[in-house]
Amino acid sequence: MIHEVEGDILLSSAAAIAHGVAPNDPMDQGLALALRERYPAMHKDFHHWCHVRHPKPGEIWMWGTVGGMRLVNLITQEGGYGHGAKPGQASLKNVRKSLKALRKLAKKEKFSSIALPKLATGVGNLDWADVKPVIYDQLGDMKIPVYLYNVFHQGQQANEG
């Protein structure tokens, strides 16, 4: 079940935080940058995984923190391979495919909850009015809470209760 909340997703008590990226994403903007700064090992491990696997849009990669929280990188954008390559555009097809993979992972790993930002609307350049229905379609009937952070307030913990 989806709960729309306002606040800072970095303060979420969810078992997993999912966000959109591109393969080899430099994670130098928005939520990705905040996660990279907080968890530099995650960024390094993600790039190693990309180098080894060459993931395609729609795939996902999970990384766990020492405290047990999981970060799920949803490949919603086209790749950034090659020297100096920038992440490409996101697409609704890639968002849909990565959310299906997230749903499957959540069941397999028995997540108790998931937090999501306004997925693929920053660097991914998609319109929230188009993305939001895809999130509801793919995750709306899950039996666990899905906290959808649709308004960002830095430093403010959302009411996830």
N, C-alpha and C positions, 0 to 999 in steps of 0.2 A: 504494500500500500504506500502511496506517495504522499509525503507531507511537504508542502511548500513552506520554506522558512527563510528568514532574513538573518544575516550575521556573517561571521568570518568562518569559512569552511575549515580553516586550519585549527579552529578551536572545537571542531566537531568531536563528539564522543562515539561516532559510528565506528564499526569494526573495520570498515574500508572506505577510503576516499578514492574515487575514480575521477580521472580528468583526461582530456583529449590532447594528443601529441601527434607528431609526425615521426617516421623513422629517422633516427639520428638527430632528433630535435635538439637545438642548442639550449632549449628551455630558458630563454632570456627575456620572457615577457609574462606578465600576469601571474596566474596561479602556478604555472610550471616553474617560473623563476622563484617564487616563494618556496616551493617544494625543493627545488635544487639547492637553494641557500640553506634550508633547514636540514636536508638529507643529501649532502654532497656524494656520499657513497651510492645512493640510488641513481644519481645522474651518471656516474662512472659505470655502474653495472648495466644500466640501460644501454649506453653506447657500446659496451662490450657485446651485449646480447644482439644489438642491431648489426654489429660487424660480423658476428657469427651466423645469425639467422636470416638477415635481410628480410625483415618482416614486411608484409603487405598491408595496405589499409584494411581495417576490419579486424585485425588481430589484436590481442591484448598481451600485456606483460605485467606480472605482479611482483612487487617487492615488499618484504616485511620489515618493519622497524623493530628495534630492540624491545620496545614496549608491547609488541604484539599487533599493533595497528598495521593494516596493509594499504599500500598505494597501488592502484591499478591504472596503468598507462593504457588508454584506449587509442589505438592508431586510427584516428578519425581523419587525418590529413594525408595527402600524398607525400612521398618520401623526399628527403633532403640528402640524397647521396651525392658524392663528389665534393671536391675541395671547395669550400665556401658556399655550398648549396644551401638555400633557405627552405624551410618547410613550405609545402604547397598548400593549396586550398583544401578545405574539408568538403565532404559531400554528405547528403542525407543518406545515401546508400552506405557509405563508410560508417556513419554514426549508427545506423540500424544494425549493421553487421557486428560492430564492436559491442553494442548493447546486448545483442543475442549472446555473444561470447561472455560478457560480464554476467549475465543471468545464469549461464551454465556454470561458470566458475563459482558464483555465489552459492549455488546448490551443492557443488562438489566440496567446497571448502567450509560449508555450513556457516556462512557469514550471518551474524545476528542483525546487521544493519549496513546500509551503504549511504554515503554522502556524495552528491554530484553537484557540480557548478552548472552554470548556463553553458553547457557543453558545446564546443565548436563555434562559439559566437564571437570570440576574441580574434586571435590569430587565424582561426579557421574561417572566419568571415561569413558564417551562416547567419540567417535571421532567426532570432529566438522564436518568433511566431511559427516558424517551420520546424524547428528542432523540438520544441516542447511537446507537441503531439506524438512525435516518434518516441520520446522517453516514456510517455504515458502508455503508448501502445506496447512497448517492449518490456517495461518494468512495472506497470500499473497494477497487475494482479499478483505480484509477488507477496508471499506471506510474511515477509520481514519489512521493517520500515525502510523506506528509501527517502532520504532527506534531500530535497531539491532546493539548493540555495539559489533562489532567483533574485535576491537583492543582497548585495555585498555591503557589509558595515565592518570595516577593519577594527579588529580588537574586540568585537562584540560577539559573545557566545549566543548562538541561536537557541530558541526554545524547542528542543527536539523531543520534549516529553509529550 
